[in-house]
Amino acid sequence: MSEMPVLQVDELTGGYSVGRPVLHDISFEVKPGEMIGLIGLNGAGKSTTMKHILGLMLPHQGGIWINGKSRGEEPEAYQSSLAFVPESPLLYEELTVREHLEFAARAYGVEPEAYQERADRLLKLFRMEEKADSLSMHLSKGMKQKVMIMCAFVARPPLYIIDEPFLGLDPLGIRSLLDFMLEIKRSGSSILLSSHILSTIENYCDRFIVLHQGRVIAQGSLAEIGEQAKMPGGTLENIFYALVKDGE
Ligand SMILES: Nc1ncnc2c1ncn2[C@@H]1O[C@H](COP(=O)(O)OP(=O)(O)OP(=O)(O)O)[C@@H](O)[C@H]1O
């Protein structure tokens, strides 16, 4: 019997108004310990897919299950099974970095000891120790992005949804995030990651889902989508380019 997916998206049609879907018949799965790259041009539907998974938007058709449960069936279990890193940082200006981490830990019911250990580790990893007691309004753009990332990783849910996390991060921050995501994966959690920086994610994701104009036009490992694009052995960027050009 195959392993139960952490996330199952089945024939999802959805969007911002019922008569005008922007997602059409999207199906894919994320298995435990997998890192999946969701890639597509601007407006392809990556963030909209994520908003549906997060429960911020309701499917017009089809369904979404986390560990076999839909949001309608078990809203609390569903919601506590995922953590989200949004594309642009949303912080409370008058809270410090540490207060943000504490707030996130409390929201996810993280035990104080585990919180302390994780917060110290994350502050060190993202070189934010000196800023731990700074108000978020006094942080640089990249530092704000790091706070969002650290808040998500203070919790240990089975599924992380991460929307274009690299923008604004310096090269050390990008490397720290990639290495940390590998560690999270090894511990059994799964990651759905969207990014335009294809060369960065190429060697880190187990599989890719290529969205184009709200449809999945290819999915699989780099080798598999390379075959689908008739470009075996190609780089992710070349494969992606061939797929979307064909999809026009
Ligand atoms: N709040 C909104 N209301 C109506 N339409 C929207 C809204 N947000 C996005 N859309 C539309 O939905 C479609 C998919 O957009 P989405 O934001 O999911 O793309 P994306 O793949 O995340 O793009 P990007 O790479 O630019 O972040 C686009 O046609 C966009 O215009």
The ligand as an ORCA input file, in Angstrom:
! r2SCAN-3c Opt
* xyz 0 1
  N      -7.178     39.175     -4.978
  C      -7.410     38.847     -6.269
  N      -8.588     39.083     -6.863
  C      -8.839     38.722     -8.156
  N      -7.934     38.082     -8.932
  C      -6.741     37.807     -8.389
  C      -6.403     38.170     -7.039
  N      -5.146     37.744     -6.772
  C      -4.698     37.157     -7.911
  N      -5.654     37.177     -8.873
  C      -5.549     36.619    -10.234
  O      -5.391     35.208    -10.127
  C      -4.465     34.736    -11.105
  C      -3.384     33.944    -10.411
  O      -2.653     34.807     -9.561
  P      -1.631     34.280     -8.444
  O      -1.387     35.411     -7.502
  O      -2.118     33.003     -7.889
  O      -0.329     34.014     -9.357
  P       1.128     33.574     -8.935
  O       1.453     32.356     -9.746
  O       1.256     33.457     -7.466
  O       1.978     34.800     -9.500
  P       3.316     35.536     -8.988
  O       4.455     34.696     -9.493
  O       3.254     36.853     -9.695
  O       3.263     35.664     -7.496
  C      -3.953     35.972    -11.857
  O      -4.673     36.073    -13.061
  C      -4.300     37.124    -10.936
  O      -4.597     38.286    -11.682
*
